Structure formats: structure tokens, C-alpha cells
Amino acid sequence: MGTLTPLAQIAPSAQGRIGLTRRQKAAIIIRLALSEGADVSFQDLPDDLQADLTRILGDMRPITRDTLNEVVEEFAQELESLGLTFPRGVAGALSVLDGRISPHTAARLRKEAGVRQTGDPWERIRGLDPQKLLPIVESESLEVSAIILSKLDISKAAELLGLLPGDKARRIAYAVSQTTGVTPDALERIGVSLATQLDSLPISVFDQGPAERVGAILNYSTAAARDDVLTGLDEQDKDFADSVRKAIFTFVNIPDRIAPRDIPKVVRVLDQSDLVLAVGGSVSEAEKRAAEYVLSNMSGRMADAIREEVKDGGKVKAKDAEAAMTNIVSAVREMEASGELLLIAGEEEDE
């Protein structure tokens, strides 16, 4: 609660020399701050403390200016003498360290201490990726799903709706029209219930999903090994194989994953010898398409120079071409990781 913390986070104590308890003094400071137009939020305080402060505010009677000045002076002195505050208990410490310790460590500590994540459950839900919300929406009733949809940002709600089967998406969209009668209490109960579900979900120790991890490995595999693995995955789990294909980014994916305007940006960080070997070593139709896409979207002078080098260099060994293509892919991935390049969302493609 910012600067109100010293007087608000207190237990009942003896009255001061002006006959007021510390909580009454806190109520005075709060009332003064609000009357001066301060934007103060108390939502992060425990519910019982919020209730106590509300009751005390309601019970207070007018005070003299001398009393007000004395309370303010005492409050200022407390602030000046305060060096550092710490969160109370594991729940408070976890809130402070949110995002700074690993999710599975936070989950383990929360479980050991018997505490749940605090704060507005709907804030947590709004912050989730639509992919993580999808299983919850799929398992909930239409009415609850419609409420979840209504509480999300428009863009995130649209993305979530697009992940659902058409029939269910239409029924949830219609159910939104039935949510006008939802009371604040019901909304809070639903939010707490959903947050409880989130707390019970296992925390992955990996930063990426399985398809992304396999895709990242196959990015740096040889074309033969990549095709062999994908063929095997097709036989075992076609849906997973399709997800892996979407996560893969290789030289042949350049025309579909990099916008024409971004090609010059990519070319600037590449070694020209890699471009020459990749273009000269392109054999399949997909590789030739990717090579021509790069050449046609870079400067004409540089494209002509590369074509000339390819012509003069003669036949390129397959292993040299593949190594050059891997270097190009690595450079693109590094640009994406650093935020210099945004890849177009991958669609299902044939290798």
C-alpha cells in the first residue's frame, strides 16, 4: 500500500498520547490521502485488514486540526525512520519474487507452506497465454467459458476463440449474451475456482513445449535425419508431427516465415560466403525457391554479385551447402531471440 504501509500493517496496540489506536491513525492518514485526490489501492491487503479499515473509517468522528497535524507528523517520522520492509510469510515473499525464481520452485514452496497465489485471480487469468487457457475452457461449462472470454482482452479472447472447434466457439460466443446477470460475488467465486485449478496444474520444468523442443533439435539436424524423424512421428502421432513441423524453421521455410521487407536485415548479418554456398548448393525445388526468394528481396547489386560468385564457383558439395544453410538459420534464430526479427507464424508445411 505504498507510503501507508507503516500504519496500515499493524496489530491493535495501546492508544497513543492523543487517545487513538494505530489503526485509527491509519484511517486518518487514509482519509486525508483520499480527500487530497491520491489514487490509493488497498486490494493487495488481506481481506480482514481491508474490512477492519473500512469499519474504522465508518466509526470515526471529526477530529481537530491539531490532532490531524499530530497524526501526520507521527506518520512522517515513522516513514523517515523506516529503512526497509519485508513481506510477511512465504506468500508475501513469493509475490515479491514472482517471475524471479523458477515456476516449479515457486510451486513447491507454495505447496510446502500451504499457501496459494494471492491477488486478483482474474489478473492471473488475463495474463495467461490462450494456449494455457484452452484446456480450462474446454473442460468448463459454456457459462463459465463465456465469463472467461468476457474478462480477457479483446485480442486474446479472439485468439482463444479461434483455437476452439467451430461449434463450441459459436455456443460460447452466444453464451456471452447470457452473462449480464453475473454478480460480483459469483464472479469472484468463479475466479477463485479457476485460480485453484491453475494452482493444481503441474508446472513444466521446460521453457518450451515438447513440439517446440523437438522442432529446435531438428532445426540443426541434417535434412535426411529430419525427414526420417518426421516420418516416424507421422506414424506414431500425426498431430504431434504436425505441431513439430510448425515449430521447425529451416532454410526452405524462409519464404513462408520471413517477410520480404526483413530479408535485407537478415542479409546484413550473414557471411556472404554462406549465401553463395547456400544458393549454389540449392538442389530441391524448395531450396531453389528459398534461394530465389532471398536474392529477389535483397539489393540488386548484391544479388548479381552472389549469382556471379555461384557461377564462377562451380558445383557446391552437399555438406558445404547444408552447413551454410544451417549458419543462415542460426543467424535468423538469433535475430528472433534478440527481438530484431519477427517470424511469421508457421503453418503446416511439407518438407
C-alpha positions in Angstrom: 0.0 0.0 0.0 2.9 2.3 -0.6 3.5 5.0 1.9 0.6 3.9 4.1 2.3 0.7 5.0 3.8 1.7 8.4 0.4 2.5 9.9 -1.8 0.1 8.0 0.1 -3.2 8.5 -0.4 -3.2 12.3 -1.9 -5.2 15.0 -4.1 -3.5 17.7 -1.9 -1.7 20.2 -2.1 0.7 23.1 -3.5 4.1 22.4 -1.1 7.0 21.7 -0.9 10.2 23.6 -3.8 11.6 21.6 -6.0 8.7 22.5 -6.1 7.0 19.1 -5.1 3.4 18.3 -2.6 2.9 15.4 -5.4 1.6 13.2 -7.4 4.8 13.9 -4.4 6.8 12.9 -4.0 4.7 9.8 -7.7 5.5 9.0 -7.0 9.2 9.4 -4.0 9.1 7.0 -6.1 7.1 4.5 -8.9 9.6 4.7 -6.5 12.5 4.3 -4.9 10.9 1.3 -8.2 10.2 -0.4 -9.5 13.7 0.3 -6.4 15.1 -1.4 -7.2 13.0 -4.5 -4.5 10.4 -4.0 -5.1 7.2 -6.1 -4.6 4.6 -3.3 -5.4 0.9 -3.8 -6.0 -1.4 -0.8 -6.7 -4.5 -2.9 -3.4 -6.2 -2.0 -4.1 -6.0 1.7 -5.5 -9.1 3.5 -9.3 -9.2 3.4 -9.6 -8.9 7.2 -7.5 -5.8 7.2 -9.5 -4.2 4.4 -12.6 -4.9 6.4 -11.2 -3.5 9.6 -10.0 -0.3 8.0 -13.5 0.1 6.4 -15.2 -0.3 9.7 -12.8 2.1 11.5 -13.4 4.7 8.8 -17.1 4.3 9.3 -16.8 4.6 13.1 -14.5 7.7 13.1 -15.9 11.1 14.1 -14.5 14.5 13.2 -11.1 15.4 14.6 -9.4 18.7 15.3 -6.7 20.2 13.1 -4.2 19.8 16.0 -5.0 16.1 16.2 -4.6 15.7 12.4 -1.3 17.5 12.4 0.0 15.3 15.2 -1.0 12.1 13.4 0.6 13.3 10.2 3.8 14.3 12.0 3.9 10.9 13.7 3.4 9.2 10.3 6.1 11.2 8.7 8.5 10.3 11.5 7.8 6.6 11.0 8.5 6.9 7.3 11.7 8.7 7.9 12.9 6.1 10.4 11.9 3.2 8.2 14.8 1.7 6.4 13.4 -1.4 4.7 10.3 -3.6 4.8 10.0 -7.3 4.1 7.0 -9.3 3.0 5.2 -11.3 5.7 5.4 -15.0 5.3 6.1 -17.3 2.4 3.0 -15.9 0.4 4.4 -12.4 0.6 7.9 -13.5 -0.3 6.6 -15.4 -3.3 4.8 -12.3 -4.5 7.9 -10.3 -4.3 9.9 -12.9 -6.1 7.3 -13.6 -8.7 9.0 -14.1 -12.1 12.4 -14.1 -10.5 12.5 -17.7 -9.3 11.6 -20.7 -11.4 7.9 -21.6 -11.6 8.4 -25.2 -10.3 10.4 -23.8 -7.3 7.6 -21.3 -6.5 5.0 -24.1 -6.8 6.9 -26.4 -4.5 7.4 -23.6 -1.8 3.7 -22.7 -2.1 2.7 -26.3 -1.6 5.1 -26.8 1.3 3.8 -23.6 3.0 0.2 -24.4 2.3 -0.4 -21.1 0.5 -1.9 -20.1 -2.8 -1.1 -17.3 -5.1 -2.5 -14.1 -3.8 -4.1 -11.1 -5.6 -6.9 -10.8 -8.1 -7.4 -14.3 -9.7 -8.7 -12.6 -12.8 -5.4 -10.7 -13.2 -3.7 -14.0 -13.3 -6.1 -15.5 -15.8 -5.9 -12.4 -18.1 -2.1 -12.8 -18.1 -2.1 -16.4 -19.3 -1.4 -17.4 -22.9 -4.5 -18.6 -24.8 -2.9 -22.0 -25.3 -2.8 -22.4 -21.5 -6.4 -21.3 -21.1 -7.6 -23.6 -23.8 -7.8 -26.8 -21.7 -9.6 -24.9 -18.9 -12.2 -23.5 -21.4 -12.6 -27.0 -23.0 -13.4 -28.5 -19.6 -15.7 -25.8 -18.2 -19.4 -25.1 -18.8 -20.5 -22.8 -21.6 -21.4 -20.1 -19.0 -18.0 -20.2 -17.2 -16.2 -20.2 -20.6 -18.3 -17.2 -21.7 -17.3 -15.3 -18.5 -13.6 -16.2 -19.1 -13.9 -14.9 -22.6 -15.6 -11.7 -21.4 -12.8 -11.0 -18.9 -9.9 -11.3 -21.4 -8.5 -8.6 -23.6 -10.3 -8.5 -27.0 -7.2 -9.7 -29.0 -6.6 -12.6 -26.5 -10.3 -13.5 -26.5 -10.3 -13.6 -30.3 -7.2 -15.9 -30.3 -8.7 -18.2 -27.7 -12.0 -18.4 -29.6 -10.0 -19.3 -32.8 -8.4 -22.3 -31.0 -11.8 -23.8 -30.2 -13.8 -26.1 -32.5 -16.3 -24.0 -34.6 -19.4 -25.4 -32.9 -18.2 -24.8 -29.4 -16.8 -21.4 -30.3 -20.3 -20.4 -31.6 -22.0 -21.7 -28.5 -19.6 -19.9 -26.1 -20.0 -16.7 -28.1 -23.7 -16.9 -27.7 -23.4 -17.6 -24.0 -21.6 -14.3 -23.6 -25.1 -12.7 -24.1 -26.3 -14.5 -21.0 -23.6 -13.1 -18.7 -25.2 -9.8 -17.9 -26.7 -11.1 -14.7 -23.5 -12.3 -13.1 -23.0 -10.8 -9.7 -19.6 -9.6 -8.3 -19.7 -12.4 -5.7 -20.3 -15.0 -8.4 -17.5 -13.5 -10.5 -15.1 -13.7 -7.6 -16.1 -17.3 -6.7 -15.5 -18.3 -10.3 -12.2 -16.5 -10.4 -11.0 -18.2 -7.2 -12.2 -21.6 -8.5 -10.3 -21.1 -11.8 -7.2 -20.0 -9.9 -7.4 -23.1 -7.7 -7.4 -25.2 -10.9 -4.3 -23.3 -12.1 -2.5 -23.9 -8.8 -3.2 -27.6 -9.1 -1.8 -27.9 -12.7 1.7 -29.4 -12.9 4.5 -26.9 -13.6 6.7 -27.8 -16.5 10.4 -27.7 -15.8 11.0 -26.8 -19.5 10.8 -23.4 -21.0 9.2 -24.7 -24.2 6.6 -27.3 -25.1 7.5 -30.7 -26.5 6.8 -29.8 -30.1 9.0 -26.7 -29.8 11.8 -28.6 -28.2 11.8 -31.3 -30.9 11.5 -28.7 -33.6 14.5 -26.8 -32.2 16.6 -30.0 -32.3 15.5 -30.9 -35.8 16.4 -27.3 -37.0 20.1 -28.3 -36.6 19.8 -31.9 -37.8 20.6 -33.0 -41.3 17.8 -33.0 -43.8 17.9 -36.8 -44.0 17.7 -37.2 -40.2 14.9 -34.6 -40.0 12.8 -36.3 -42.7 13.4 -39.7 -41.1 12.2 -38.4 -37.6 9.2 -36.7 -39.1 8.2 -39.8 -41.0 8.4 -41.8 -37.8 6.4 -39.2 -35.9 3.7 -39.3 -38.6 3.3 -43.0 -38.0 3.1 -42.7 -34.2 1.3 -39.4 -33.7 0.2 -37.3 -36.7 -1.0 -34.4 -34.6 2.3 -34.1 -32.8 4.2 -34.5 -36.0 2.2 -31.6 -37.5 3.0 -29.5 -34.4 6.7 -30.2 -34.8 6.6 -29.2 -38.4 5.1 -25.8 -37.4 7.9 -25.3 -34.9 10.7 -26.2 -37.4 12.5 -23.4 -39.2 15.0 -24.4 -41.9 16.4 -22.8 -45.0 13.4 -23.9 -47.1 11.0 -22.2 -44.7 12.4 -18.7 -45.4 9.8 -17.6 -48.0 7.0 -18.5 -45.7 8.4 -17.3 -42.4 10.3 -14.1 -43.2 8.6 -11.1 -44.7 10.2 -9.7 -47.9 11.0 -6.4 -46.1 13.0 -8.2 -43.5 15.3 -10.1 -45.9 17.8 -7.1 -46.2 18.0 -7.0 -42.4 18.9 -10.7 -42.4 21.4 -10.5 -45.2 23.3 -7.7 -43.4 24.3 -10.1 -40.6 25.1 -13.1 -42.8 28.6 -14.1 -44.1 28.4 -13.6 -47.9 30.2 -16.9 -48.4 27.3 -18.7 -46.7 24.9 -17.1 -49.0 27.0 -18.2 -52.0 27.2 -21.8 -50.8 23.5 -21.9 -49.9 22.4 -20.5 -53.2 24.9 -22.6 -55.2 24.1 -25.7 -53.3 20.3 -25.5 -53.6 19.1 -28.7 -55.3 15.5 -29.4 -54.4 12.7 -27.2 -55.6 12.1 -26.0 -52.1 15.7 -25.0 -51.7 15.8 -23.2 -55.0 12.6 -21.4 -54.1 14.1 -20.2 -50.8 17.4 -19.1 -52.6 15.5 -17.1 -55.2 13.3 -15.5 -52.6 16.4 -14.2 -50.7 18.0 -13.0 -53.9 14.9 -11.2 -55.2 14.4 -9.3 -51.9 18.0 -8.1 -51.4 19.7 -5.2 -53.2 20.0 -5.9 -57.0 23.8 -5.2 -56.9 24.4 -7.7 -54.2 22.2 -10.3 -55.7 24.0 -10.0 -59.0 27.4 -10.4 -57.2 26.2 -13.6 -55.5 24.9 -15.0 -58.7 28.3 -14.3 -60.3 30.2 -16.0 -57.5 27.9 -19.0 -57.7 28.5 -19.3 -61.4 32.3 -19.0 -61.0 32.5 -21.3 -58.0 31.1 -24.4 -59.8 29.4 -27.3 -58.1 29.0 -27.0 -54.3 29.4 -30.1 -52.1 26.2 -31.1 -50.4 27.8 -31.0 -46.9 29.1 -27.4 -47.5 25.7 -26.3 -48.7 23.9 -27.8 -45.7 26.4 -26.2 -43.3 25.9 -22.8 -45.0 22.1 -23.2 -44.7 22.5 -24.1 -41.0 24.5 -21.0 -40.4 21.8 -18.9 -42.1 19.1 -20.5 -40.0 21.2 -19.9 -36.8 21.6 -16.2 -37.6 17.8 -15.9 -38.2 17.1 -17.7 -34.9 19.5 -15.4 -33.0 17.8 -12.3 -34.5 14.4 -13.6 -33.5 15.6 -14.4 -29.9 17.0 -10.8 -29.6 13.8 -9.3 -30.9 15.4 -7.9 -34.1 13.2 -10.1 -36.3 9.6 -11.3 -36.0 9.0 -14.6 -37.8 5.6 -15.1 -39.5 3.6 -17.8 -37.7 4.3 -21.2 -39.1 1.7 -23.1 -40.9 1.6 -26.7 -41.7 4.1 -27.4 -44.4 5.6 -30.3 -46.3 9.3 -30.7 -46.0 
